[in-house]
Amino acid sequence: MWMSLSTDVDVVVGRRAALWGITALLTDWTTDMMHVMLFSAITCSAVGVAARLQTAIPTLAIIIAGSYHLIRGLVPIVT
C-alpha cells in the first residue's frame, strides 16, 4: 500500500514538474530572460524525470549540464 501511494505521488510530481519545465521553456522563447528561464526549464524537467524514474542520477546530470550552460552564458569569454 505504501509503495503504491508513493509511486502515484511521484508520478503526479513528475507530471507537474515537467509541465513547469515546458512553461519555463516557452517563456524563455518569448522573452529575453533566456538563461534564467532555460535553467528553470532544465531543472523542472530534471525533477520530473527523477520523480518518474525514482532516481537522482538524471537529475544530477541535467542540473550539471544546465548549470554549465547558465554559467557559460552569463560569464563573458575573453579571447
Biopython code that builds the backbone (N, CA, C, O; Angstrom):
import numpy as np
from Bio.PDB.StructureBuilder import StructureBuilder

atoms = [
    (1, "MET", "N", (0.820, -1.190, 0.000)),
    (1, "MET", "CA", (0.000, 0.000, 0.000)),
    (1, "MET", "C", (0.868, 1.259, 0.000)),
    (1, "MET", "O", (0.607, 2.185, -0.768)),
    (2, "TRP", "N", (1.889, 1.303, 0.845)),
    (2, "TRP", "CA", (2.744, 2.490, 0.941)),
    (2, "TRP", "C", (3.501, 2.723, -0.353)),
    (2, "TRP", "O", (3.609, 3.859, -0.816)),
    (3, "MET", "N", (4.032, 1.644, -0.945)),
    (3, "MET", "CA", (4.789, 1.786, -2.192)),
    (3, "MET", "C", (3.880, 2.279, -3.314)),
    (3, "MET", "O", (4.292, 3.099, -4.135)),
    (4, "SER", "N", (2.651, 1.784, -3.351)),
    (4, "SER", "CA", (1.719, 2.208, -4.389)),
    (4, "SER", "C", (1.391, 3.696, -4.255)),
    (4, "SER", "O", (1.367, 4.420, -5.249)),
    (5, "LEU", "N", (1.142, 4.146, -3.034)),
    (5, "LEU", "CA", (0.839, 5.560, -2.806)),
    (5, "LEU", "C", (2.038, 6.428, -3.160)),
    (5, "LEU", "O", (1.887, 7.482, -3.778)),
    (6, "SER", "N", (3.226, 5.985, -2.768)),
    (6, "SER", "CA", (4.445, 6.739, -3.063)),
    (6, "SER", "C", (4.665, 6.847, -4.566)),
    (6, "SER", "O", (5.042, 7.910, -5.060)),
    (7, "THR", "N", (4.438, 5.773, -5.290)),
    (7, "THR", "CA", (4.619, 5.780, -6.741)),
    (7, "THR", "C", (3.630, 6.731, -7.407)),
    (7, "THR", "O", (3.999, 7.472, -8.318)),
    (8, "ASP", "N", (2.372, 6.714, -6.957)),
    (8, "ASP", "CA", (1.370, 7.618, -7.525)),
    (8, "ASP", "C", (1.743, 9.075, -7.287)),
    (8, "ASP", "O", (1.596, 9.909, -8.181)),
    (9, "VAL", "N", (2.223, 9.384, -6.088)),
    (9, "VAL", "CA", (2.637, 10.752, -5.774)),
    (9, "VAL", "C", (3.817, 11.154, -6.645)),
    (9, "VAL", "O", (3.860, 12.274, -7.153)),
    (10, "ASP", "N", (4.785, 10.240, -6.825)),
    (10, "ASP", "CA", (5.947, 10.539, -7.655)),
    (10, "ASP", "C", (5.540, 10.834, -9.095)),
    (10, "ASP", "O", (6.100, 11.731, -9.726)),
    (11, "VAL", "N", (4.576, 10.090, -9.616)),
    (11, "VAL", "CA", (4.121, 10.319, -10.989)),
    (11, "VAL", "C", (3.446, 11.684, -11.102)),
    (11, "VAL", "O", (3.663, 12.405, -12.076)),
    (12, "VAL", "N", (2.630, 12.038, -10.112)),
    (12, "VAL", "CA", (1.963, 13.349, -10.129)),
    (12, "VAL", "C", (2.994, 14.465, -10.047)),
    (12, "VAL", "O", (2.917, 15.439, -10.796)),
    (13, "VAL", "N", (3.963, 14.331, -9.138)),
    (13, "VAL", "CA", (5.024, 15.334, -9.015)),
    (13, "VAL", "C", (5.808, 15.421, -10.316)),
    (13, "VAL", "O", (6.148, 16.516, -10.763)),
    (14, "GLY", "N", (6.097, 14.283, -10.923)),
    (14, "GLY", "CA", (6.828, 14.267, -12.189)),
    (14, "GLY", "C", (6.091, 14.993, -13.291)),
    (14, "GLY", "O", (6.693, 15.752, -14.050)),
    (15, "ARG", "N", (4.787, 14.764, -13.387)),
    (15, "ARG", "CA", (3.994, 15.435, -14.423)),
    (15, "ARG", "C", (3.940, 16.941, -14.198)),
    (15, "ARG", "O", (4.077, 17.719, -15.142)),
    (16, "ARG", "N", (3.743, 17.350, -12.953)),
    (16, "ARG", "CA", (3.675, 18.788, -12.665)),
    (16, "ARG", "C", (5.012, 19.466, -12.926)),
    (16, "ARG", "O", (5.055, 20.559, -13.491)),
    (17, "ALA", "N", (6.097, 18.826, -12.519)),
    (17, "ALA", "CA", (7.416, 19.422, -12.752)),
    (17, "ALA", "C", (7.715, 19.509, -14.238)),
    (17, "ALA", "O", (8.302, 20.488, -14.698)),
    (18, "ALA", "N", (7.313, 18.484, -14.997)),
    (18, "ALA", "CA", (7.529, 18.521, -16.440)),
    (18, "ALA", "C", (6.721, 19.659, -17.074)),
    (18, "ALA", "O", (7.215, 20.335, -17.976)),
    (19, "LEU", "N", (5.494, 19.874, -16.612)),
    (19, "LEU", "CA", (4.685, 20.983, -17.132)),
    (19, "LEU", "C", (5.313, 22.333, -16.796)),
    (19, "LEU", "O", (5.307, 23.242, -17.626)),
    (20, "TRP", "N", (5.856, 22.468, -15.580)),
    (20, "TRP", "CA", (6.554, 23.707, -15.227)),
    (20, "TRP", "C", (7.765, 23.907, -16.123)),
    (20, "TRP", "O", (8.061, 25.029, -16.533)),
    (21, "GLY", "N", (8.466, 22.817, -16.427)),
    (21, "GLY", "CA", (9.621, 22.918, -17.320)),
    (21, "GLY", "C", (9.231, 23.385, -18.710)),
    (21, "GLY", "O", (9.909, 24.224, -19.302)),
    (22, "ILE", "N", (8.131, 22.838, -19.237)),
    (22, "ILE", "CA", (7.658, 23.243, -20.565)),
    (22, "ILE", "C", (7.228, 24.711, -20.546)),
    (22, "ILE", "O", (7.517, 25.458, -21.481)),
    (23, "THR", "N", (6.532, 25.121, -19.472)),
    (23, "THR", "CA", (6.113, 26.520, -19.351)),
    (23, "THR", "C", (7.312, 27.458, -19.308)),
    (23, "THR", "O", (7.317, 28.499, -19.964)),
    (24, "ALA", "N", (8.329, 27.085, -18.532)),
    (24, "ALA", "CA", (9.532, 27.915, -18.449)),
    (24, "ALA", "C", (10.243, 27.986, -19.790)),
    (24, "ALA", "O", (10.779, 29.032, -20.156)),
    (25, "LEU", "N", (10.252, 26.881, -20.526)),
    (25, "LEU", "CA", (10.902, 26.871, -21.835)),
    (25, "LEU", "C", (10.159, 27.772, -22.815)),
    (25, "LEU", "O", (10.788, 28.500, -23.583)),
    (26, "LEU", "N", (8.827, 27.731, -22.797)),
    (26, "LEU", "CA", (8.046, 28.617, -23.666)),
    (26, "LEU", "C", (8.254, 30.078, -23.283)),
    (26, "LEU", "O", (8.331, 30.943, -24.156)),
    (27, "THR", "N", (8.345, 30.358, -21.983)),
    (27, "THR", "CA", (8.622, 31.724, -21.535)),
    (27, "THR", "C", (9.991, 32.169, -22.015)),
    (27, "THR", "O", (10.180, 33.329, -22.381)),
    (28, "ASP", "N", (10.944, 31.250, -22.013)),
    (28, "ASP", "CA", (12.293, 31.541, -22.499)),
    (28, "ASP", "C", (12.255, 31.971, -23.959)),
    (28, "ASP", "O", (12.971, 32.892, -24.353)),
    (29, "TRP", "N", (11.426, 31.314, -24.767)),
    (29, "TRP", "CA", (11.360, 31.636, -26.191)),
    (29, "TRP", "C", (10.675, 32.975, -26.452)),
    (29, "TRP", "O", (10.960, 33.626, -27.457)),
    (30, "THR", "N", (9.777, 33.393, -25.563)),
    (30, "THR", "CA", (9.010, 34.610, -25.820)),
    (30, "THR", "C", (9.542, 35.837, -25.093)),
    (30, "THR", "O", (9.035, 36.939, -25.305)),
    (31, "THR", "N", (10.550, 35.676, -24.244)),
    (31, "THR", "CA", (11.122, 36.816, -23.521)),
    (31, "THR", "C", (12.633, 36.814, -23.689)),
    (31, "THR", "O", (13.203, 35.920, -24.314)),
    (32, "ASP", "N", (13.267, 37.821, -23.124)),
    (32, "ASP", "CA", (14.723, 37.901, -23.182)),
    (32, "ASP", "C", (15.390, 37.351, -21.928)),
    (32, "ASP", "O", (16.590, 37.544, -21.737)),
    (33, "MET", "N", (14.636, 36.672, -21.074)),
    (33, "MET", "CA", (15.197, 36.114, -19.845)),
    (33, "MET", "C", (15.761, 34.727, -20.122)),
    (33, "MET", "O", (15.449, 33.765, -19.420)),
    (34, "MET", "N", (16.592, 34.636, -21.151)),
    (34, "MET", "CA", (16.986, 33.335, -21.666)),
    (34, "MET", "C", (17.625, 32.423, -20.627)),
    (34, "MET", "O", (17.154, 31.306, -20.418)),
    (35, "HIS", "N", (18.674, 32.874, -19.984)),
    (35, "HIS", "CA", (19.443, 31.962, -19.147)),
    (35, "HIS", "C", (18.690, 31.561, -17.886)),
    (35, "HIS", "O", (18.765, 30.408, -17.462)),
    (36, "VAL", "N", (17.969, 32.495, -17.285)),
    (36, "VAL", "CA", (17.228, 32.178, -16.064)),
    (36, "VAL", "C", (16.106, 31.198, -16.363)),
    (36, "VAL", "O", (15.959, 30.197, -15.661)),
    (37, "MET", "N", (15.315, 31.468, -17.389)),
    (37, "MET", "CA", (14.177, 30.606, -17.692)),
    (37, "MET", "C", (14.624, 29.262, -18.255)),
    (37, "MET", "O", (13.988, 28.241, -17.996)),
    (38, "LEU", "N", (15.711, 29.254, -19.021)),
    (38, "LEU", "CA", (16.205, 27.986, -19.544)),
    (38, "LEU", "C", (16.695, 27.105, -18.407)),
    (38, "LEU", "O", (16.456, 25.897, -18.406)),
    (39, "PHE", "N", (17.380, 27.704, -17.439)),
    (39, "PHE", "CA", (17.835, 26.938, -16.287)),
    (39, "PHE", "C", (16.643, 26.406, -15.492)),
    (39, "PHE", "O", (16.671, 25.272, -15.014)),
    (40, "SER", "N", (15.598, 27.220, -15.349)),
    (40, "SER", "CA", (14.383, 26.770, -14.658)),
    (40, "SER", "C", (13.736, 25.614, -15.407)),
    (40, "SER", "O", (13.278, 24.651, -14.793)),
    (41, "ALA", "N", (13.699, 25.709, -16.726)),
    (41, "ALA", "CA", (13.116, 24.637, -17.533)),
    (41, "ALA", "C", (13.898, 23.347, -17.372)),
    (41, "ALA", "O", (13.315, 22.274, -17.217)),
    (42, "ILE", "N", (15.218, 23.453, -17.408)),
    (42, "ILE", "CA", (16.059, 22.263, -17.273)),
    (42, "ILE", "C", (15.893, 21.643, -15.894)),
    (42, "ILE", "O", (15.782, 20.424, -15.763)),
    (43, "THR", "N", (15.876, 22.482, -14.870)),
    (43, "THR", "CA", (15.751, 21.970, -13.505)),
    (43, "THR", "C", (14.396, 21.308, -13.280)),
    (43, "THR", "O", (14.328, 20.216, -12.716)),
    (44, "CYS", "N", (13.319, 21.957, -13.714)),
    (44, "CYS", "CA", (11.982, 21.387, -13.534)),
    (44, "CYS", "C", (11.821, 20.091, -14.310)),
    (44, "CYS", "O", (11.218, 19.140, -13.814)),
    (45, "SER", "N", (12.352, 20.047, -15.516)),
    (45, "SER", "CA", (12.275, 18.822, -16.304)),
    (45, "SER", "C", (13.069, 17.705, -15.653)),
    (45, "SER", "O", (12.652, 16.548, -15.676)),
    (46, "ALA", "N", (14.217, 18.047, -15.070)),
    (46, "ALA", "CA", (15.032, 17.044, -14.382)),
    (46, "ALA", "C", (14.297, 16.479, -13.176)),
    (46, "ALA", "O", (14.344, 15.275, -12.924)),
    (47, "VAL", "N", (13.621, 17.340, -12.435)),
    (47, "VAL", "CA", (12.839, 16.873, -11.286)),
    (47, "VAL", "C", (11.724, 15.949, -11.759)),
    (47, "VAL", "O", (11.440, 14.935, -11.121)),
    (48, "GLY", "N", (11.095, 16.298, -12.874)),
    (48, "GLY", "CA", (10.046, 15.451, -13.420)),
    (48, "GLY", "C", (10.553, 14.084, -13.828)),
    (48, "GLY", "O", (9.909, 13.072, -13.548)),
    (49, "VAL", "N", (11.695, 14.043, -14.483)),
    (49, "VAL", "CA", (12.292, 12.765, -14.896)),
    (49, "VAL", "C", (12.669, 11.945, -13.674)),
    (49, "VAL", "O", (12.400, 10.745, -13.622)),
    (50, "ALA", "N", (13.289, 12.584, -12.692)),
    (50, "ALA", "CA", (13.719, 11.866, -11.493)),
    (50, "ALA", "C", (12.529, 11.324, -10.708)),
    (50, "ALA", "O", (12.591, 10.220, -10.167)),
    (51, "ALA", "N", (11.449, 12.095, -10.646)),
    (51, "ALA", "CA", (10.272, 11.631, -9.911)),
    (51, "ALA", "C", (9.631, 10.439, -10.601)),
    (51, "ALA", "O", (9.133, 9.528, -9.940)),
    (52, "ARG", "N", (9.642, 10.443, -11.916)),
    (52, "ARG", "CA", (9.060, 9.307, -12.639)),
    (52, "ARG", "C", (9.940, 8.072, -12.541)),
    (52, "ARG", "O", (9.437, 6.968, -12.332)),
    (53, "LEU", "N", (11.240, 8.247, -12.688)),
    (53, "LEU", "CA", (12.160, 7.110, -12.657)),
    (53, "LEU", "C", (12.602, 6.761, -11.245)),
    (53, "LEU", "O", (13.225, 5.721, -11.033)),
    (54, "GLN", "N", (12.287, 7.617, -10.274)),
    (54, "GLN", "CA", (12.658, 7.445, -8.876)),
    (54, "GLN", "C", (14.163, 7.253, -8.721)),
    (54, "GLN", "O", (14.620, 6.343, -8.030)),
    (55, "THR", "N", (14.910, 8.111, -9.366)),
    (55, "THR", "CA", (16.362, 8.071, -9.241)),
    (55, "THR", "C", (16.905, 9.483, -9.319)),
    (55, "THR", "O", (16.297, 10.354, -9.941)),
    (56, "ALA", "N", (18.030, 9.709, -8.700)),
    (56, "ALA", "CA", (18.629, 11.045, -8.686)),
    (56, "ALA", "C", (19.650, 11.241, -9.793)),
    (56, "ALA", "O", (20.088, 12.368, -10.025)),
    (57, "ILE", "N", (20.039, 10.184, -10.480)),
    (57, "ILE", "CA", (21.096, 10.295, -11.493)),
    (57, "ILE", "C", (20.693, 11.212, -12.645)),
    (57, "ILE", "O", (21.488, 12.078, -13.010)),
    (58, "PRO", "N", (19.498, 11.073, -13.244)),
    (58, "PRO", "CA", (19.135, 12.013, -14.315)),
    (58, "PRO", "C", (19.062, 13.454, -13.821)),
    (58, "PRO", "O", (19.427, 14.383, -14.542)),
    (59, "THR", "N", (18.589, 13.636, -12.592)),
    (59, "THR", "CA", (18.503, 14.988, -12.040)),
    (59, "THR", "C", (19.869, 15.619, -11.949)),
    (59, "THR", "O", (20.062, 16.753, -12.390)),
    (60, "LEU", "N", (20.815, 14.905, -11.387)),
    (60, "LEU", "CA", (22.163, 15.450, -11.241)),
    (60, "LEU", "C", (22.792, 15.754, -12.592)),
    (60, "LEU", "O", (23.407, 16.806, -12.766)),
    (61, "ALA", "N", (22.647, 14.851, -13.544)),
    (61, "ALA", "CA", (23.251, 15.055, -14.862)),
    (61, "ALA", "C", (22.662, 16.278, -15.561)),
    (61, "ALA", "O", (23.397, 17.077, -16.141)),
    (62, "ILE", "N", (21.353, 16.424, -15.507)),
    (62, "ILE", "CA", (20.712, 17.534, -16.202)),
    (62, "ILE", "C", (20.984, 18.858, -15.490)),
    (62, "ILE", "O", (21.172, 19.882, -16.147)),
    (63, "ILE", "N", (21.008, 18.850, -14.149)),
    (63, "ILE", "CA", (21.307, 20.084, -13.417)),
    (63, "ILE", "C", (22.742, 20.524, -13.671)),
    (63, "ILE", "O", (23.006, 21.718, -13.806)),
    (64, "ILE", "N", (23.673, 19.575, -13.739)),
    (64, "ILE", "CA", (25.068, 19.930, -14.038)),
    (64, "ILE", "C", (25.172, 20.531, -15.437)),
    (64, "ILE", "O", (25.851, 21.538, -15.633)),
    (65, "ALA", "N", (24.499, 19.914, -16.406)),
    (65, "ALA", "CA", (24.528, 20.440, -17.774)),
    (65, "ALA", "C", (23.877, 21.823, -17.834)),
    (65, "ALA", "O", (24.383, 22.719, -18.510)),
    (66, "GLY", "N", (22.766, 21.996, -17.133)),
    (66, "GLY", "CA", (22.096, 23.295, -17.111)),
    (66, "GLY", "C", (22.931, 24.363, -16.429)),
    (66, "GLY", "O", (22.959, 25.511, -16.873)),
    (67, "SER", "N", (23.611, 23.993, -15.356)),
    (67, "SER", "CA", (24.474, 24.949, -14.659)),
    (67, "SER", "C", (25.623, 25.384, -15.550)),
    (67, "SER", "O", (25.989, 26.559, -15.568)),
    (68, "TYR", "N", (26.190, 24.445, -16.287)),
    (68, "TYR", "CA", (27.285, 24.781, -17.201)),
    (68, "TYR", "C", (26.799, 25.769, -18.261)),
    (68, "TYR", "O", (27.481, 26.748, -18.568)),
    (69, "HIS", "N", (25.619, 25.505, -18.814)),
    (69, "HIS", "CA", (25.068, 26.397, -19.838)),
    (69, "HIS", "C", (24.786, 27.781, -19.258)),
    (69, "HIS", "O", (25.062, 28.795, -19.899)),
    (70, "LEU", "N", (24.235, 27.821, -18.043)),
    (70, "LEU", "CA", (23.920, 29.095, -17.399)),
    (70, "LEU", "C", (25.181, 29.901, -17.139)),
    (70, "LEU", "O", (25.234, 31.090, -17.452)),
    (71, "ILE", "N", (26.191, 29.267, -16.571)),
    (71, "ILE", "CA", (27.444, 29.969, -16.265)),
    (71, "ILE", "C", (28.132, 30.413, -17.549)),
    (71, "ILE", "O", (28.655, 31.525, -17.623)),
    (72, "ARG", "N", (28.134, 29.562, -18.542)),
    (72, "ARG", "CA", (28.769, 29.902, -19.820)),
    (72, "ARG", "C", (28.077, 31.099, -20.473)),
    (72, "ARG", "O", (28.733, 31.927, -21.105)),
    (73, "GLY", "N", (26.762, 31.190, -20.324)),
    (73, "GLY", "CA", (26.029, 32.307, -20.909)),
    (73, "GLY", "C", (26.184, 33.605, -20.139)),
    (73, "GLY", "O", (26.121, 34.686, -20.724)),
    (74, "LEU", "N", (26.387, 33.509, -18.832)),
    (74, "LEU", "CA", (26.482, 34.712, -18.015)),
    (74, "LEU", "C", (27.896, 35.272, -17.922)),
    (74, "LEU", "O", (28.078, 36.480, -17.766)),
    (75, "VAL", "N", (28.897, 34.402, -18.017)),
    (75, "VAL", "CA", (30.287, 34.848, -17.884)),
    (75, "VAL", "C", (30.855, 35.083, -19.278)),
    (75, "VAL", "O", (30.907, 34.154, -20.084)),
    (76, "PRO", "N", (31.280, 36.303, -19.575)),
    (76, "PRO", "CA", (31.840, 36.565, -20.912)),
    (76, "PRO", "C", (33.177, 35.854, -21.104)),
    (76, "PRO", "O", (34.004, 35.789, -20.195)),
    (77, "ILE", "N", (33.362, 35.329, -22.299)),
    (77, "ILE", "CA", (34.613, 34.652, -22.636)),
    (77, "ILE", "C", (35.540, 35.672, -23.281)),
    (77, "ILE", "O", (35.204, 36.259, -24.310)),
    (78, "VAL", "N", (36.699, 35.881, -22.681)),
    (78, "VAL", "CA", (37.669, 36.849, -23.193)),
    (78, "VAL", "C", (38.657, 36.105, -24.076)),
    (78, "VAL", "O", (39.329, 35.175, -23.630)),
    (79, "THR", "N", (38.738, 36.524, -25.328)),
    (79, "THR", "CA", (39.685, 35.871, -26.250)),
    (79, "THR", "C", (40.696, 36.872, -26.752)),
    (79, "THR", "O", (41.577, 36.519, -27.536)),
]
sb = StructureBuilder()
sb.init_structure("model")
sb.init_model(0)
sb.init_chain("A")
sb.init_seg("    ")
for serial, (resi, resn, name, xyz) in enumerate(atoms, 1):
    if name == "N":
        sb.init_residue(resn, " ", resi, " ")
    sb.init_atom(name, np.array(xyz, "f"), 0.0, 1.0, " ", f" {name:<3s}", serial, name[0])
structure = sb.get_structure()
